[in-house]
Amino acid sequence: MISIDGFRYDYAEKHHAQNLLRLSGQGVRATAMQPSFPSLTFPNHYTLATGMYPAHHGLVDNHFYDRKRDAIYKVGNRDAVEDGTWYGGLPLWILAEKQQMVSASYFWVGTESAIQNIRPTYYFKYQEKTGIDQRIQQVVNWLQLPVEQRPHLITFYFPEVDHMGHSYGPDSDSVKNAVQFVDAAIGRMQEAVNKLNLPVNFIIVSDHGMLRVDTERTLSLPDSPALKPLRIVPGGEKIMLYGNNEADIKTAYDFLKQHENHYTVYLKKETPERWHYGQEDVYNRIGDIVVVAEANYAFGMPGKKMHPGHHGFDNNLTDMNAIFMAWGPAFKTNTRIATFENIHVYPLVARILGLDITQPIDGKIEVLEPVLNQQ
């Protein structure tokens, strides 16, 4: 299973990803795959890995506060990222390992931490400097291992398209070049794997899309004593505020609601139900007030230049949509399917690998079962 971070639903055609178009054209391709809210990297990679909405698996944002622990989780903080106690659900690699199946990961959110004291048999600490050919060769090496050591589940991750999307915007030549770089790499990986004559299935996903924002009109929360008692966890598209008591929360909410300006202010318990978010906050990590920017606008971050490309908005926005492509012996050929939610990938992978799903998830096998060849 390969994730291409920030690969929007329409990039393959828009930026001429010939290998992906050819391979998915012969296999399965969805119109789009809808990310979970918030449409950010960590929540969605971990939703793909667990089949659960972010509020149910615990990674509710790239940056959030946990009241019980009195601690902050932030993607840039290695100690938090590598601490398995932050991660709920049962990721695919742990499901596999618990059922005596070897798994491997060349980068995926959660694979660097011992979740329930288990890691993939083979994994690497996140390190972007590793060259792509070395990473492809590692996949080939894994697949050439003796049967009892060979991984049956491999997760793999490309960061390039997302980086370029943020820095230059979704319509830029830089994104086009990044798409073509990843496309060529997947073409080479497919060729190398083909030579092994093994029944390998490829699933290509992304975590979210990307849209262009107005860099001249940066949003900010108005300054007010009403906000002072609250802990503010910032973000470009979404800000969360945590209060100590109902009175402080109400005062801050009323103030922000009166000053809405290209953003919407929600009380945690009133976030849209289709987000499966505030009302379903199993780990109590979502702010008491959630502020979400409108499409094409973003909040400025102190001391940081505003990038043109953003994601993290309402997951109903078309430009937040991701991709789903698949091919290999388990999949039907020349098959097109409608847009679906990314919670449904987990039961599909479990079915292909013959793994029993041992705890409740949000995804349902019925959604993607029709793309499988009947065993």
C-alpha positions as CSV (number, residue, x, y, z in Angstrom):
1,M,0.0,0.0,0.0
2,I,1.6,3.2,-1.2
3,S,0.6,6.7,-0.1
4,I,1.4,9.8,-2.1
5,D,1.0,12.7,0.3
6,G,-1.1,15.5,-1.0
7,F,-1.9,13.8,-4.3
8,R,-5.3,15.5,-5.2
9,Y,-8.0,13.4,-6.9
10,D,-7.4,15.1,-10.3
11,Y,-3.6,15.2,-10.4
12,A,-3.0,12.1,-12.4
13,E,-4.7,13.6,-15.5
14,K,-3.8,17.2,-14.7
15,H,-0.1,16.5,-14.4
16,H,0.1,13.5,-16.7
17,A,1.0,10.6,-14.4
18,Q,1.3,8.0,-17.2
19,N,2.2,5.0,-15.2
20,L,-0.6,5.5,-12.6
21,L,-3.1,6.2,-15.4
22,R,-2.1,3.0,-17.3
23,L,-1.9,0.7,-14.3
24,S,-5.1,1.9,-12.6
25,G,-6.8,2.0,-16.0
26,Q,-6.1,-1.8,-16.3
27,G,-7.2,-2.3,-12.7
28,V,-9.4,-0.3,-10.3
29,R,-9.8,3.4,-9.9
30,A,-12.2,5.5,-7.9
31,T,-13.4,8.9,-9.1
32,A,-11.9,10.1,-5.8
33,M,-11.5,9.1,-2.2
34,Q,-12.8,11.4,0.5
35,P,-10.5,12.1,3.4
36,S,-11.7,12.2,7.0
37,F,-12.0,15.5,8.8
38,P,-9.7,17.3,9.3
39,S,-8.1,16.8,5.9
40,L,-4.6,16.6,7.3
41,T,-1.7,14.2,6.9
42,F,-1.4,12.4,10.3
43,P,-5.2,12.0,11.0
44,N,-5.8,10.6,7.5
45,H,-2.8,8.3,7.3
46,Y,-3.8,6.8,10.6
47,T,-7.4,6.5,9.4
48,L,-6.2,4.6,6.4
49,A,-4.2,2.4,8.7
50,T,-7.0,1.7,11.3
51,G,-10.3,2.0,9.4
52,M,-11.4,4.5,12.0
53,Y,-12.3,8.2,12.0
54,P,-9.7,10.5,13.7
55,A,-12.0,11.1,16.7
56,H,-12.1,7.4,17.2
57,H,-8.4,6.5,16.7
58,G,-7.1,9.5,18.7
59,L,-5.0,11.4,16.1
60,V,-7.5,14.2,15.9
61,D,-5.2,16.7,14.2
62,N,-1.5,17.2,13.3
63,H,-1.3,19.3,16.5
64,F,-3.6,18.9,19.6
65,Y,-3.8,19.0,23.4
66,D,-4.7,16.0,25.5
67,R,-6.3,17.0,28.8
68,K,-5.8,13.8,30.6
69,R,-2.1,13.7,29.9
70,D,-1.7,17.5,30.1
71,A,0.5,17.1,27.0
72,I,0.7,18.3,23.4
73,Y,1.0,16.0,20.4
74,K,2.6,17.7,17.4
75,V,3.9,16.1,14.2
76,G,7.3,17.8,14.6
77,N,7.9,16.5,18.1
78,R,9.7,13.2,17.7
79,D,9.1,12.1,21.3
80,A,5.3,12.3,20.8
81,V,5.4,10.8,17.3
82,E,7.4,7.8,18.5
83,D,5.3,7.3,21.7
84,G,2.9,4.5,21.0
85,T,0.5,5.4,23.8
86,W,-0.9,8.3,21.7
87,Y,-2.2,5.9,19.0
88,G,-5.6,4.1,19.3
89,G,-7.2,1.6,17.1
90,L,-5.4,-1.5,15.7
91,P,-3.3,-0.5,12.6
92,L,-3.0,-3.0,9.8
93,W,0.6,-3.9,10.5
94,I,-0.3,-4.8,14.1
95,L,-3.3,-6.8,13.0
96,A,-1.0,-8.7,10.7
97,E,1.8,-9.2,13.3
98,K,-0.7,-10.5,15.9
99,Q,-1.9,-13.0,13.4
100,Q,1.7,-14.2,12.6
101,M,2.0,-12.3,9.4
102,V,5.2,-10.4,8.7
103,S,4.8,-6.7,7.9
104,A,7.1,-4.0,6.7
105,S,7.0,-0.2,6.4
106,Y,9.1,2.3,4.5
107,F,7.5,5.2,6.3
108,W,3.8,5.4,7.4
109,V,2.3,7.4,10.3
110,G,2.5,5.2,13.4
111,T,5.0,2.7,12.2
112,E,7.9,4.2,14.1
113,S,6.2,3.8,17.5
114,A,5.5,0.6,19.4
115,I,1.7,0.6,19.5
116,Q,0.4,-2.0,22.0
117,N,4.2,-2.8,22.2
118,I,4.2,-4.0,18.6
119,R,6.0,-2.6,15.5
120,P,6.2,-3.9,12.0
121,T,8.9,-6.6,11.6
122,Y,10.8,-4.3,9.3
123,Y,10.5,-0.5,9.5
124,F,12.6,2.7,9.2
125,K,12.6,5.9,11.1
126,Y,11.4,8.8,9.0
127,Q,14.2,10.2,7.0
128,E,13.5,12.2,3.9
129,K,17.0,12.2,2.6
130,T,17.0,8.5,1.6
131,G,17.1,8.3,-2.2
132,I,14.1,6.8,-4.0
133,D,16.0,4.0,-5.8
134,Q,17.4,2.8,-2.5
135,R,13.8,2.7,-1.1
136,I,12.5,0.8,-4.2
137,Q,15.4,-1.7,-3.9
138,Q,14.5,-2.3,-0.3
139,V,11.0,-3.3,-1.3
140,V,12.4,-5.7,-3.8
141,N,14.8,-7.1,-1.2
142,W,12.0,-7.6,1.2
143,L,10.0,-9.5,-1.4
144,Q,13.0,-11.7,-2.1
145,L,13.4,-12.9,1.5
146,P,12.7,-16.6,2.3
147,V,9.0,-17.2,2.6
148,E,8.9,-17.2,6.4
149,Q,10.7,-13.8,6.6
150,R,8.9,-12.2,3.7
151,P,6.5,-9.4,4.5
152,H,2.9,-9.8,3.1
153,L,2.0,-6.2,4.0
154,I,4.3,-3.4,2.9
155,T,3.4,0.3,3.5
156,F,5.3,3.0,1.6
157,Y,5.1,6.7,1.5
158,F,6.0,9.6,-0.9
159,P,6.2,13.1,0.6
160,E,7.2,15.1,-2.5
161,V,3.9,16.1,-4.0
162,D,2.6,17.5,-0.7
163,H,5.8,19.5,-0.2
164,M,5.6,21.1,-3.6
165,G,1.8,21.7,-3.3
166,H,2.4,23.7,-0.1
167,S,5.3,25.7,-1.4
168,Y,4.0,26.5,-4.9
169,G,0.3,25.7,-5.1
170,P,-1.5,22.8,-6.8
171,D,-1.3,24.3,-10.3
172,S,2.5,24.8,-10.3
173,D,5.1,23.2,-12.5
174,S,6.8,22.1,-9.2
175,V,3.7,19.9,-8.4
176,K,3.7,18.6,-11.9
177,N,7.4,17.6,-11.6
178,A,6.8,16.0,-8.3
179,V,3.8,14.0,-9.6
180,Q,5.9,12.8,-12.5
181,F,8.8,11.9,-10.2
182,V,6.5,9.8,-8.0
183,D,4.8,8.3,-11.1
184,A,8.2,7.3,-12.6
185,A,9.2,5.7,-9.3
186,I,6.0,3.7,-9.0
187,G,6.6,2.6,-12.6
188,R,10.1,1.4,-11.7
189,M,8.8,-0.3,-8.6
190,Q,6.1,-2.1,-10.5
191,E,8.7,-3.3,-13.1
192,A,11.1,-4.5,-10.5
193,V,8.3,-6.4,-8.6
194,N,7.0,-7.9,-11.8
195,K,10.3,-9.7,-12.3
196,L,9.9,-11.6,-9.0
197,N,6.8,-13.4,-10.3
198,L,5.0,-13.1,-7.0
199,P,1.2,-12.4,-6.6
200,V,1.7,-8.8,-5.5
201,N,-1.3,-6.3,-5.2
202,F,-0.7,-2.6,-5.3
203,I,-3.0,-0.1,-3.6
204,I,-2.2,3.6,-4.2
205,V,-3.8,6.1,-1.9
206,S,-3.3,9.7,-0.8
207,D,-4.3,11.4,2.4
208,H,-5.9,14.6,1.1
209,G,-5.9,17.0,-1.8
210,M,-4.7,20.6,-1.9
211,L,-6.1,24.1,-2.7
212,R,-4.7,27.5,-3.4
213,V,-5.3,30.2,-0.8
214,D,-5.1,33.9,-1.0
215,T,-1.6,34.6,0.5
216,E,-2.3,38.4,0.6
217,R,-5.3,38.0,2.9
218,T,-4.1,36.1,5.9
219,L,-6.7,35.3,8.5
220,S,-6.1,35.8,12.2
221,L,-8.3,35.5,15.3
222,P,-9.2,38.9,16.7
223,D,-7.3,39.9,19.9
224,S,-9.5,40.0,23.0
225,P,-9.4,39.4,26.7
226,A,-12.2,36.9,26.1
227,L,-9.6,34.5,24.6
228,K,-6.9,34.9,27.2
229,P,-8.1,32.1,29.6
230,L,-8.1,29.5,26.7
231,R,-5.3,27.4,25.4
232,I,-5.0,28.0,21.7
233,V,-3.6,25.3,19.4
234,P,-2.9,27.0,16.1
235,G,-3.2,25.7,12.6
236,G,-3.3,27.1,9.1
237,E,-6.8,25.9,8.3
238,K,-8.1,25.0,11.7
239,I,-7.6,26.4,15.2
240,M,-8.7,24.7,18.4
241,L,-9.3,26.4,21.7
242,Y,-9.3,24.6,25.0
243,G,-11.1,26.1,28.0
244,N,-11.1,25.4,31.7
245,N,-14.7,26.0,32.4
246,E,-18.1,26.5,30.6
247,A,-18.2,30.3,31.3
248,D,-14.8,30.9,29.7
249,I,-15.7,28.8,26.7
250,K,-19.1,30.5,26.2
251,T,-17.5,34.0,26.5
252,A,-14.8,33.1,24.0
253,Y,-17.3,31.4,21.6
254,D,-19.7,34.3,21.7
255,F,-16.9,36.7,20.9
256,L,-15.5,34.7,18.1
257,K,-18.9,34.0,16.6
258,Q,-19.6,37.7,16.4
259,H,-16.3,38.3,14.6
260,E,-16.5,35.5,12.0
261,N,-14.4,36.5,9.0
262,H,-13.9,33.9,6.3
263,Y,-13.9,31.3,9.0
264,T,-16.6,29.4,10.9
265,V,-16.6,29.0,14.7
266,Y,-18.1,25.8,16.2
267,L,-18.6,24.6,19.7
268,K,-17.1,21.1,19.9
269,K,-20.4,19.5,20.5
270,E,-21.9,21.3,17.5
271,T,-19.4,20.4,14.8
272,P,-21.2,18.9,11.7
273,E,-22.2,15.3,12.3
274,R,-20.8,14.2,9.0
275,W,-17.3,15.0,10.3
276,H,-17.7,12.3,13.1
277,Y,-15.6,14.8,15.1
278,G,-16.5,16.9,18.2
279,Q,-19.4,14.7,19.4
280,E,-17.4,11.5,19.0
281,D,-14.2,12.6,20.6
282,V,-13.3,9.3,22.4
283,Y,-10.0,10.5,23.8
284,N,-11.1,14.1,24.7
285,R,-8.5,15.7,22.5
286,I,-10.6,18.1,20.4
287,G,-10.8,21.7,21.4
288,D,-13.9,23.1,23.1
289,I,-14.1,25.6,20.2
290,V,-13.1,24.6,16.7
291,V,-12.4,27.4,14.1
292,V,-12.3,26.3,10.5
293,A,-11.2,28.6,7.6
294,E,-13.2,28.9,4.5
295,A,-11.8,27.5,1.3
296,N,-9.1,29.7,-0.3
297,Y,-8.3,31.3,3.1
298,A,-5.9,30.3,5.8
299,F,-4.7,31.6,9.2
300,G,-1.2,33.0,9.4
301,M,1.3,31.4,11.7
302,P,3.6,33.8,13.7
303,G,7.0,34.2,12.0
304,K,6.1,32.0,9.1
305,K,5.6,33.0,5.5
306,M,2.2,32.1,4.1
307,H,2.4,29.2,1.6
308,P,0.0,29.2,-1.4
309,G,-1.0,25.6,-1.0
310,H,-3.2,24.4,1.9
311,H,-5.3,21.4,3.1
312,G,-7.0,20.7,6.4
313,F,-10.4,22.2,5.4
314,D,-13.9,20.8,5.5
315,N,-13.6,17.3,3.9
316,N,-16.6,18.0,1.7
317,L,-14.6,20.4,-0.5
318,T,-13.8,18.7,-3.8
319,D,-10.2,19.9,-3.8
320,M,-9.6,18.1,-0.5
321,N,-10.4,14.7,-2.2
322,A,-7.6,12.1,-2.5
323,I,-7.0,9.2,-4.8
324,F,-7.6,5.4,-4.7
325,M,-6.1,3.1,-7.4
326,A,-5.4,-0.6,-7.2
327,W,-4.2,-3.4,-9.4
328,G,-3.0,-7.0,-9.0
329,P,-4.3,-10.5,-8.9
330,A,-6.9,-9.7,-6.1
331,F,-8.5,-6.9,-8.1
332,K,-10.9,-6.8,-11.0
333,T,-9.7,-5.3,-14.3
334,N,-10.9,-2.1,-16.0
335,T,-13.1,-1.2,-13.1
336,R,-14.3,2.3,-12.1
337,I,-16.0,3.1,-8.8
338,A,-17.6,6.2,-7.3
339,T,-16.1,8.4,-4.6
340,F,-16.0,6.7,-1.2
341,E,-14.7,7.5,2.4
342,N,-11.2,6.5,3.3
343,I,-12.3,4.5,6.4
344,H,-13.2,1.7,4.0
345,V,-9.6,0.8,2.8
346,Y,-8.7,-1.1,6.0
347,P,-11.3,-3.9,5.7
348,L,-10.3,-4.2,2.0
349,V,-6.6,-4.8,2.9
350,A,-7.5,-7.2,5.7
351,R,-9.7,-9.2,3.3
352,I,-7.0,-9.5,0.7
353,L,-4.5,-10.6,3.3
354,G,-7.0,-13.0,4.9
355,L,-6.7,-11.2,8.3
356,D,-9.6,-11.3,10.8
357,I,-10.7,-7.9,12.0
358,T,-10.7,-8.3,15.8
359,Q,-12.1,-5.0,17.1
360,P,-14.8,-2.6,16.0
361,I,-13.9,-0.2,13.1
362,D,-15.8,2.4,11.2
363,G,-15.0,1.0,7.7
364,K,-17.2,-1.6,6.0
365,I,-16.0,-4.3,3.7
366,E,-19.3,-4.0,1.6
367,V,-18.1,-0.7,0.2
368,L,-15.0,-2.0,-1.7
369,E,-15.8,-5.7,-1.8
370,P,-17.2,-5.3,-5.4
371,V,-13.7,-4.4,-6.7
372,L,-12.2,-7.8,-5.7
373,N,-12.1,-10.9,-7.8
374,Q,-14.3,-13.5,-6.2
375,Q,-11.9,-15.9,-4.5
